[in-house]
Amino acid sequence: MAAAPVWSVDPRTGKQREQVAVEATAQEVDAAVRAAHAARGALADRAVRSAFLRTAAEQLEAAKDGLVETADAETALGPVRLTGELARTCYQLRAFADIVDEGAFLDVIINHPDDTATPPIPDLRRYKVPLGVVAVYSASNFPFAFSVAGGDTASALGAGCPVVVKAHPDHPALSELVAKVLRRAAAAHGIPDGVVGLVHGFGAGVELVKHPLVAAAGFTGSVRGGRALFDAAAARPTPIPFHGELGSLNPVVVTEAAAAERAEAIGTGLAGSMTLGVGQFCVKPGLVLAPSGAAGDRLVKSLTDAVSDTDAGVLLDHRMRDNFIAGVAERAELPEVESPVTPGAGSEHTVSAGFLTVSADKLAEEGRYDLLLEECFGPVTVVARYEDEAQVQGVLSRLPGNLTATVHLSAEEAAGEGRGAELLAELTPLAGRVLVNGWPTGVAVAPAQHHGGPYPATTSTSTSVGGTAIERWMRPVTYQTAPEAILPPELRDDNPLGLPRRFNGRLER
């Protein structure tokens, strides 16, 4: 049977643009993984791989115009958004190059023998080594930053791990172009092409996570798809780490005092956050707990005005459009659910933003309203109106893990008066990033960033954004009583590489 063709599709029309590739066979996946495995040695030198990452950023910037044009044709995200995302991607590559050069991520710890300790301590030297080939599953909604040259790839290469990327079907032509840029950058430093493999097709994704030479996987996508791959990774004869970002509702709590203080500003801010990128951000606020009463009414009025002024937009593909239309219709049909601005179909190829309102007591108990506690991908949010703090706690107690959780406080509450600290503590178990008086859309690439959360937000406790994302692709190893002459240079007493380390209990920078 001939392999299925892979087409580039225009989401604005639903029409095929061009055939880009064919779906990879099991044999082709095997070849890509083996080529990546063979390229591991070329990444052993930290100076080489940091230079590779910087060259990749330079060459992506040089190819910006063509890349953005292709990305827009396949995603309809627009040149302004895509240009910014490409800049973020290049910044991310350089940030990991800096981390590699600094060397602290190796976590070097050296203990000399101590016979006076109980029990006695032998000579111990610990650092981290790369896991091996990493399978990367691209996201639909970030064709640069969470795709072929995105954070999973950049952090894996920084750790010294080659990658094989499973291209997302929503931007296959862009995936091919970006992979070629990365391979050119690799060649400039004597690194084989196989260091960045690329495969297409659903079957290829399944074969990839099962391959015995794949040592770990990074995924960004749906709960259903991510869970299937997570289970496959765990069911292997040798299970591997699977770092998946699956889904998130990103709850927001607005206190009565905050609504009384600035209801209109909160409503406008919410509208901007939930409709940003046509609601296709993984950190879109999908559930908002707002007070009943006059202040809450002002918030809903402000939200209504702002969302009503939002233009219809194109989703990443027509399957997502169909799912969005069906999902909001099913939610809106629930008894006592109202639609101040009805979300759904716009034109033949677009969707209209909107939001639903419901009494919070409907969500506090398990039953027919559980659907409102599930993520709906696209420009919609649910505003649950609460009467008292008990209803807020009742709803929060039923939420699964999230990437983010947000609380809007009054000035007094933020200064330590009232329940500000208590609400912060209640939200902390729910999410990996907890915001105060802000909106979750926008994930800064910074050393302190954490983009992850309890399941189903992610399948691990790690982050996929920020410097510590590199830790996912490494494992510790300790050498005991090994002669210094045969130790890796990272673990020698004279520290020839000048690495930050903890030496006999003292931190050396």
N, C-alpha and C positions, 0 to 999 in steps of 0.2 A: 504494500500500500504506500502511495506517495505521501510524503510529509505535507501537512497542511500549510498553506502559505500564510505569512504574517503581513497584514495590511496596515498601513497608516490610514486613520479615519479622521475626518473633520467633524468634531462634535457640533459645530454650528449648523451642519446640514445632514449629518448622519451618513454621508457618502464616503466610500473608499477613495483614498488619494493615490496611493501607490503601493505596490508590493515591496516590502522591506527585506524580508528574510523568509525562512521556513522554520517551522517548529523543530526543535532539536530532538533527535532520536536518543535513545538510551546510550548508544555508542558514541554519539557526539558529546553528550554530557560527560561521559567517562573520559573522553579525550581532553575536554576542557579542564576537568578536575585534575587529571594527571599532569597536564601542562602547568597548571598552577602549583601543584605539589613540587614539580621539578624546579620551579622558579624561587623556592624558599631561600636558597643559599644566597641569591642575589640581593636579598633584603637584609642580610645579616649585619651589614655595616650601617650603623645609625646615621652616619654622615651621608651615605648614599641615599637612604630612604627619605631623609628630610629634604635633601636636594631634589629628589624625585617629586615630592609633594609640592614644593615651591614651583618647580617647572610645570607641573600639571596646572597649577593655578594661573601661571603666566600664559600658558597656551590656551586655556579655556577663555581667558579674557581676550586674547588675540582673535579667537573665533567667535566672539560674542554675537555679532550681528546675525550670522548664519544660524547659530544655535538658538537664539531667541526667536527668530522667524520660524524655524522648524517646530520649536516648542509651542508657540502660539497656534500654529496650524493644527497641532494635534490635541491641544488642551483647552484652547479658547480662554486662557487665563490673562491674556493681554500683555503687550510688550513692557509696560511699566512694572507690573508685578513680576514678570519673568526676569527682567533686567536686574531688579533688586534681589531676586532669589539667586541668580547666578553670582552676583557680588557676594552674597552670604556664603555660597558654596566655596568660592575662592578664598574668602576670609577663613573659612573653616579648615581648608587644606593647609593654609599657612599657619593657623593656630596649632594644628597637630604637628607641623614641622618644628615649631618652637618647642613644643612639649618633648618631642624626640630629642632635640638638641640639648635641652636641659637635663634630661635623664632621670628626673625624680620618679617617673612612672615605673621605673625598674624596681623601686622599693628595696634598695640594697641595705641589708642588715648583717653586720659581722660581730660575732662574739668570740673572743679568745678564750682558751681554757681557763676554768676557775675551779680548782679542787676544793676550795673552801665553801662553795655553794652546796645546798642540800636539795636534791642530789647534785653531785659534781657536774659541771658544764664542760663538755668537750669543745673542741674547735668547731664552730658552726658558722656557715656563710650562706645567706639566703638572698635570692633575687627572683625576678619573674622572667619567664621565657614565653615566646609566642606559641599559641596552640597549634597552628597549622592553617590549612586552607579554610577560609570562611565563605559560606554561602550567604549572599546578600539578596534579599527579595525587595524589589523597588516598590515605592508607593505611587499611587495614582496622582495624589493631590500636590506633590512637590516634585516635579519632574527633574529638578536639579538637586535640591538640598537633601532629598531622601531617595535618591535614585542612583544611577551608575557611579557618579562621582560624589555622592552624598556622604553623610556623617558615618554610616556604617563602613563604607569603603575607605574613607579617609582615616578613621580610627584603626581599622584593621591593618591597613598598609603601614600606618605609624607604629603599630605593635610588631610589625615584621611578618604579617600574615598575608599571603596572596589571597585574591578574592575571585569567586565566580559569581557573577550577577545574573539573576533571573530577571530579565527585562519586564517592565509592566506593559501589558497589551495596549494601554491608552497612549503610550508614546514610544513606539518601537523605533521609528526613524531617528528620533532624538537620542535614544539609547545607543544606537549604532554609532552615531556621530561622536558622542561623548566618549565611548569606549575607544574609538580610534585616537582621540586626543590624548587620552591617558596612556595608550600604548606608545604613541610618539614620545611622550614625556619620559616613559620608562626607557625607551631605546636611547634617549639622549644620555642616559647614565649607565648604559650597558646592561639593563635589566631585560630579560626575555619578555616577549609579547604575552606569554601565558600568565604573567603576574596579574592581569585583569582579564578574566574570561567573561563571555556574555552568551547566554542561551535564551531562547524564546519558547513559550508554550507551557500550558498547564502541566502536561506530563513531564516536561523537563524540570519543573519545579519540584515535583514529587521525587523524581530520580535523584535530584541534587541533594536533598536532605537525607536520602538513604545511602549515599555513596560512602564507602568505608574510609576514603581519604579526606572527606570533609570533617573538620574538627569542631565547627561551631556554626551557628546561623543567626542572622539578624533579619527581622521581618517587620514591615509596617503595612497594615491593612485591616481587613475585617476580622471580627471575632471568629466567624465560621472558618475562613481560610487559614487564619493563624493557628486556631486550635487544632485543625487537622494536621498541619505541619509540625506543631509542637508535640502532638501525640506520636507522629511518625518518628520524630527525633528521639523521643523517650523509648520507643519500641525497638530501636535498632539493637543488634547484638551488643554493640558498644554505644550506649546513649551519649548524646552530645548536648552541650549547652545550647538552648534556643532562646534568644533574646527577642521576644515579639512584642510589638505595640499593636493592640487589637481594637480597643474601643473605649470611649469615655463620654460620660454625660456632662462632666464639668459643672457641678452645681454651684449656684450663687445664693447666698443668704443676704437679704437686705433687712437691716433692723428697722424697727418703727422709728427710732430716733434719726437714723440716716435718711429715711424717706421723708420725714418731716423737714429735715434740714435742706435736702437737695433732690427732691423727687424728679424734677425735670431733667437735671443733669444725668442722673442715674438712668432714666428711661432712654435718653438720647445715646448715652454711652453703650447701653445694652444693645440698642438697635445697630450701632456701628459694628460691635463685636460679633453679633450673631449673623450678620449679613456679609461680613468681610469675606472676600473670595467666594461669594455666592454660598456662604455657609459651609464651605468644604475644608475647614481647618479642623484638625484633630482635637483642638482645645476650644472649639466653639462652645459658649455657654448654652447647654441644652435644657436646663431646669433652673428656674429662678423662684426662690421662696420670698414672696413680697407680702407686706402686711395688708390686711383688710382696712377699711376706713378711708378717710379723706386723703391722707398722704399717699396710700397705695393707689387710690384712684388717679391721683395726679401723675404718679409714675406710669401707670398703664396708659393714660392719655398721651403723655409724652412719647412713650414707646409706639403707640398707634400712629401718631403724626409722623414720626421719623421713619417707621417701616413702610407706611403708605407712600412715602416719597422715594422709596428705593426702587430702582429700575429692575425689570425682569432680567435674569441672567442665564447663561448657558452652563450646564453642569459638564463634568469631564467626559461623560459618555451617555448614550441614550439608555443604557441599562440602569445607570444611577438615576437618571431622570424618571424612568418608570417606577423605580423603587421609592423615590421621594414622593411622587404623586400618590402612589398607593399607600405609602406609610402615613402621610398626613391625613389622607381621607379616612383611613381606619381609626386614627386617633380622634379626629373631629366628630366621628359618628358616635362616640361614647356618650352616654347620658350625662347631661349637665356640664359638658365641655363646650365652651364658647370660643368663637373665632373672631376677635375684634378686627383682625386683618387676616383674611383667609389665604393660607399658603396653598400652592398647587401649580397647575400648568399655567404658563404664560402663553406664548405663541406655540407653534408646532415643535419648536426645538428649545424653548426656554422654560424657566420656572419662575414663579412669583414668590417673594418672601412673605412671611406671615408669622403669627404666633397664636397659641391657644391659651385659654385660661381655665382653671379648675380650682375648686376648693381643696386646700391642703389635706383635709381630713379624708378625702377620697384616696390619697396616695399613702396614707399612714398605715393602712391595713392591706394585707395580701388579697388580691382578687382581680377583678376585671380591668382595673386601672393600671395594672403593672406595665402595660405597654408604654405608658407615659414616662416610665423610668428607664426606658431603653433609648439608646442613641438613634436619632433619625438624621442621616447624612444629608445636609442641605440647609437652606436658609429658613429654619424654623426653630422656635424655642417654646417651652411650656412655662407659663407663669402660674405658680400655685399660691393662692391667697390664704394666708394663715391668720387665725384668731388669737393665738397665744403661743408662748414658748414651747408648750408641750407638743403642739402640732409640728413645730419646726423639728424638735428632737425626734418625733415619731417618723417623719419623712427621712431625716438623715440616717436614722438607724436602719433603714431598709435599702440604702444605696450600696451598690457594689463599689469596687475600687475605681479610682479616677486618676487621670493625669493631673488635673487641677481641681481646686475648690477655692471659692472666693467668698469673702464677707465684706459687705459695705457697712461701715460704722459711722456714727456721728463724730464730730470733733471731740466731744467729751468722752465718748466710748474709746476712741483711739488714744486718748490721753490716759487711759487706765480706769476711767469711771464706768460703772455698769458691767455688762457681760462681755466686753471685748475680748479679754484674755480667755474667758470660758468658751466663747464661740470658736476662737482660734484652736483651742485644745480639742473641741468636738470635731473640727474639720480635719485635724492633722491625721487621724487614722484612715481617712478616706482618700488621700491624694499624695502625690509626690511633690507637688508645688502648691503652696497655700498663699493666696493673694489677699491683701487688705486694700480696699478702696482703689481697685484697678480692674482690668479686664484680662482674661487669660490669653486671648489671641495675641501672638507675638512671643516667640521663644528665643530669647537672647542666647547667642553662642558665647558663653563665659565660663570661667573655671568653676564658679559656684552653682552653675545651672544644674537642675535635675529634671529631666523629661522622662518620667516613668511613674509608676504607681502600683498599688495593689491590683491583683487580678480582678477584672479582665483588662484593665488599662495596659498592663504589661505582664509577661510571663516570668519576669525576674525582678530583682530589686535594683537593677542597674539603670543607668541613664543612656539615652541614645543621642543626647545633645550635651555639649560641654566637654571639657578636658578629661574628666574621669570616664568618658565613654570608652577610652582606650583599654581600660581594665577588663572589659568583657572578653578580650581576645588573648588573655595571658593567664598563665598559671604559675604559682610559686614553686621553686625547687630549692632544697637546702643541701649543701655539701658538708659532710662531717669528716673531720680529720684528713681532708684532702691536702696533699703537698701543694704549697703555693705555686710551685713551678708549673703545675699542670692545671691550675684553676683558670677559669675565664678571667680576662683582665678586669671585668667589672667587680670581681670579688677579691682582688689582691690588696694587701695591706697598703702598698704605696699609691694606690688609686691612680693608675696611669691615665685614666679617662676623665679624671676630675669630676666624678659624679657626686651628687648629694647622697648622703648615706647616714645610717646610724651605726657608729663604731664604738663597740664596748659600752653601749648604753647612752652615748652622747651623739646628738644630732650635729652632723658636719655639713656645712653648706658650701 
